[in-house]
Each structure stands twice: as structure tokens, then as C-alpha cells.
Amino acid sequence: MRHARVFALAGLAFAVTAVAAYAAQTTVVPVPDNAPVETAPLEVDLSKTHWGDAEAGAAKAAACAACHGADGNPSVPTYPRLAGQSERFIAKQLALFASGERNTGMAAVMQPFAQSLSPQDMRDVGAFFATQKAGAGVADDTVVADGAYAGLKYYEIGQRLFRAGDAERGIPACAACHGPTGAGNPGPAYPHIGGQQAEYVARRLTEYKAGTTTERDPASFHIMAKIAGKLTEQEIGALASYLQGLHDHADDAEVAAAEPRP
């Protein structure tokens, strides 16, 4: 399989001690099954917080390193990239994990950590990761052999949907909300998805496609569920692959400048 050029809050440790154990044993936190986590409701009010303090957040995010990497760029594809993510989006997801409203995937790992944080801590952790440089992976350029997309490279299916959507099927372009490079939207705090891990993106889109949520304010979830519900499994995989490689062209210039000259 060939690969195209780089286009460029899930699992966390239960406590800082878990990070030490991870470093000593070089093991990865196991992925629990996808059975929903049952928990007593916990109210998290982010409305009484102020903008996060990245410096304070760096210490509070120490436990995140075991799965997400010290700078929010994980080496394991199961875990999402947090570097460059919106502060408010990260704080909101931590609040959802803490309250039990987000209870699938890696929630069993995330919940104890999130519940140990105050609402302001969540903003601070978000601020720390928002200041980190997001990396990106590569997109799959294998040519599709059959079906509606025969002849296209796999990532090109996702590229088409991201940039233009599919008007006939009522699918809007992802870029309309997430921006042309997937950097997100600072207004409604839509997430940064450019460079996100393909495995994580595919899992989240599949959860949206299922269309069920326990969020008390499901407005954002329903927006994504309506879109993802129209995607095929192939399209979800292709979008995930394309997004994994999506990045700002300015990143290419930085990489080129850093390369040694002959």
C-alpha cells in the first residue's frame, strides 16, 4: 500500500501515579470495551470559569501524557491528538466525561481523571493543549477498485466530502464548520480535526452515525449525527484517512526550512 504525502479526549491515566508506571513499564493503557459507563450525574458548570491558564494547565495535564503524549501528540493511533485543539472544546469534553454524559469508547479511563478536575482546571488543561503544535499523519492513497468511487484514491473520497460535501444527499462540506485546514471554528468552538488520528475519527463518526447520546444538551451531537447518519462505512474510513493527513500548507514550509542543506 502506498501513501500520499502528508496533508496535513479519549484515554487518559487514572492518576499521575499511573503516568509514572507507564514510563517505567512502557506499556499502553488498555482500551476498555465499548459498554456505556454507568455513573451518578455530576454537575459541571463551565459558565463561571475564566479563560484558561496554559502554564497552570501544563502541570494539571501531566497525567494526559501516558496516552496523549506530553505535548498532546500521541504515538498510539487509538488515542486522539489534543495538540492545537480548542481550549473550550477540550474543557467541554472533560465536563461531559466527568458528568457521565459522554460514556462510550475510552470513558472508563477518562472519567476518573475528569472528575478530579475543577471546571477551571478543565479550562487550564484545554489552554495548555491549545498552545501545543499539532502534528499530522499520512493519508491512504490506495486506488479504489470498485463501487461508486472506483478509480479515486481512498483519501480523495474523504477530500471530496470534506471540501464540497454531497448536495444531493444533504451532506454539507465539513470545511464549512471546521475550516479549510480542519483547524476548527473559534466562535462555536467546533473542534480542530486536521491531523486527527484516523482510528479515533472513524470511531467517533461511527458513534455519531448510531445517533444515540446521553448528553443533556445534545445540539452539537445532533448536528454531527444528522451528517454522519448519511455516510457509508467506506466514506467514514476515507474521511478519517483524509483528516489524518490534513494540515496547513505553512507546516510544509516549516518542515522544509528545518531540513539540512546539502
Order of alpha helices (4+ residues) and beta strands (2+ residues): alpha-alpha-alpha-alpha-alpha-alpha-alpha-alpha-alpha-alpha-alpha-alpha
